[in-house]
Amino acid sequence: MRMWVLALFLFLFAFPGQGQTRRNLNFKYFGLTLHPKGDDNAELMPLNPDGKGYLVVNLGGSVGYEHFIKGGKFSIKVIQALYADCAMQLAGFTHLGVRAVIFEVGRHSLNGGIGPTLVYRRNWAALDGYNESTSFFGGDVDDAWQYKMIWYAGEFEYNYRLTDRTDFSTSFVPGYPNIMSLSFGVRVWLKDK
């Protein structure tokens, strides 16, 4: 974790005096989780309208900071999320990644990114009926938390410009075949340095 923070600070201060710097904060509701093959633990998921775990509502949010490199096509982004997971237990993720603008036309833009993500949740082993054989999380049965470090986590982010400094923003994380997620909120552009 300390390496992520160090890498971020080195990056942020590596480009001094480059004129205008594009930066933003984003705040998103997190969101919806999709399990493309359903989930063997669907009975533990109270906000699971189909009963099989294909679509589950999560309650929580994320905050992110994005810093564009000179030219405005590439950026680095840090995201921290806390939410109630599919079983309504505390969970979250921490992400640091590089991004690129895939296209930008008028008020519309699509960005894509990749980078390491640490995903964690309260240990489901304490829940009656939990089937741990299908979990991709690590951790022992007696641990308070389950976790997974994903070195190649990606994200697609669609943005629609509402004002000069505010965008509607929605993110899709394609974690196929296990988990895909959707979140939405706002991206607020900070004043130029």
C-alpha positions in Angstrom: 0.0 0.0 0.0 2.8 2.4 0.8 4.3 1.8 -2.6 1.0 2.9 -4.2 1.0 6.2 -2.2 4.7 6.8 -3.0 4.1 6.2 -6.7 1.2 8.6 -6.7 3.1 11.4 -5.1 6.1 10.9 -7.4 3.8 11.1 -10.4 2.0 14.2 -9.2 5.2 16.1 -8.7 7.1 14.8 -11.7 5.5 17.3 -14.1 5.9 20.7 -12.4 5.5 23.9 -14.5 3.8 22.3 -17.4 1.2 25.0 -17.7 -2.4 24.0 -17.2 -2.9 20.7 -15.5 -6.3 18.9 -15.8 -7.4 17.2 -12.6 -10.7 16.0 -11.3 -12.4 14.5 -8.3 -15.2 12.0 -8.9 -17.9 10.8 -6.5 -19.9 7.7 -7.5 -22.7 5.6 -6.1 -21.5 2.0 -6.0 -23.9 0.5 -7.4 -24.9 -2.7 -9.1 -23.0 -6.0 -9.2 -23.5 -8.5 -12.0 -22.5 -12.2 -11.7 -22.7 -13.5 -15.3 -23.1 -17.1 -14.2 -25.2 -16.4 -11.1 -23.8 -17.1 -7.6 -23.9 -20.2 -5.4 -24.3 -17.8 -2.4 -27.3 -16.0 -3.8 -29.4 -16.9 -0.8 -27.1 -14.7 1.4 -27.8 -11.6 -0.8 -30.8 -9.7 0.4 -30.9 -7.2 -2.5 -30.9 -9.9 -5.2 -34.2 -9.5 -7.2 -33.7 -12.5 -9.4 -32.9 -14.9 -6.5 -29.9 -16.4 -8.3 -27.4 -13.6 -7.9 -27.2 -12.5 -11.5 -27.9 -8.8 -10.5 -27.4 -7.5 -6.9 -27.8 -4.0 -5.6 -24.9 -2.6 -3.5 -25.1 0.4 -1.2 -22.1 2.6 -0.9 -19.8 4.9 -2.8 -16.4 5.7 -4.1 -14.2 8.8 -4.3 -11.5 9.2 -6.9 -8.8 11.6 -8.0 -7.6 11.7 -11.6 -4.5 13.6 -12.7 -3.9 14.1 -16.5 -0.5 14.1 -18.0 0.6 16.8 -20.4 -1.6 16.6 -23.5 -4.7 15.4 -21.7 -5.0 12.0 -23.2 -3.4 9.9 -20.4 -3.9 10.1 -16.7 -3.4 8.3 -13.4 -6.3 7.7 -11.2 -6.7 6.7 -7.5 -10.1 5.3 -6.3 -11.2 4.4 -2.7 -14.6 2.7 -2.2 -16.6 1.6 0.8 -19.9 -0.1 0.5 -22.2 -2.8 1.7 -21.4 -5.9 -0.4 -23.8 -8.4 -1.9 -24.4 -9.9 1.6 -24.8 -6.4 3.1 -21.5 -6.6 4.9 -18.7 -3.9 4.9 -16.5 -4.1 1.9 -14.3 -1.9 -0.3 -11.6 -1.6 -2.8 -8.5 0.5 -3.3 -7.3 1.1 -6.9 -4.4 2.9 -8.6 -4.3 2.8 -12.4 -3.3 4.5 -15.6 -6.0 5.7 -18.0 -6.4 6.8 -21.6 -9.1 8.8 -23.4 -10.6 6.3 -25.9 -12.7 9.0 -27.6 -14.0 12.5 -26.9 -16.8 13.9 -29.1 -18.6 17.0 -28.1 -20.0 16.5 -24.6 -19.3 12.7 -24.6 -16.1 10.9 -23.7 -15.1 7.3 -23.0 -12.0 6.5 -20.9 -10.4 3.1 -20.3 -7.9 2.2 -17.6 -6.0 -0.6 -15.9 -4.1 -1.1 -12.7 -3.8 -3.0 -9.5 -6.8 -3.1 -7.2 -7.1 -4.5 -3.6 -10.7 -5.8 -3.0 -11.7 -6.7 0.5 -14.8 -7.6 2.5 -15.9 -8.8 5.9 -15.4 -12.6 6.0 -18.4 -14.4 4.7 -17.4 -17.6 6.5 -19.3 -16.3 9.5 -22.5 -16.4 7.5 -24.7 -19.5 7.9 -24.9 -21.4 4.6 -21.8 -19.8 3.0 -20.3 -21.9 0.2 -16.6 -20.9 0.2 -15.7 -23.3 -2.7 -16.8 -20.7 -5.3 -15.1 -17.6 -3.7 -12.2 -16.0 -5.4 -11.3 -14.1 -2.1 -8.3 -15.1 0.0 -8.1 -15.4 3.7 -8.7 -18.1 6.3 -12.0 -19.1 7.9 -11.0 -17.4 11.2 -9.8 -14.1 9.6 -12.0 -11.1 10.1 -11.5 -10.1 6.4 -11.4 -11.7 3.0 -9.3 -10.1 0.3 -8.0 -10.4 -3.3 -5.3 -8.4 -5.0 -6.1 -8.0 -8.7 -3.1 -6.8 -10.6 -4.8 -6.2 -13.9 -8.2 -4.7 -12.9 -9.7 -2.5 -15.6 -12.5 0.1 -15.9 -14.4 1.8 -18.7 -15.8 5.2 -17.8 -18.4 7.1 -19.8 -18.7 10.8 -19.1 -21.3 13.4 -20.3 -20.3 17.0 -19.8 -23.1 18.9 -17.9 -21.3 22.2 -17.3 -17.7 23.5 -17.8 -16.6 21.9 -14.5 -19.1 19.0 -14.0 -19.7 15.7 -15.8 -22.2 12.9 -15.3 -20.0 9.8 -15.0 -20.7 6.1 -15.1 -18.2 3.3 -14.7 -18.2 -0.3 -15.8 -15.7 -2.8 -14.3 -15.6 -5.9 -16.6 -14.5 -8.6 -14.1 -15.8 -11.5 -16.2 -16.5 -14.3 -15.5 -16.9 -13.7 -11.8 -18.1 -10.1 -11.1 -18.9 -7.1 -13.2 -20.0 -3.8 -11.6 -21.7 -0.5 -12.5 -21.5 2.7 -10.6 -22.5 6.3 -11.4 -22.1 9.8 -10.1 -20.3 13.1 -11.0 -16.8 14.1 -12.1 -15.9 17.6 -10.9 -13.0 19.3 -12.7 -10.6 21.2 -10.3 -9.3 24.7 -11.2 -6.1 24.6 -13.3 -2.8 24.8 -11.5 
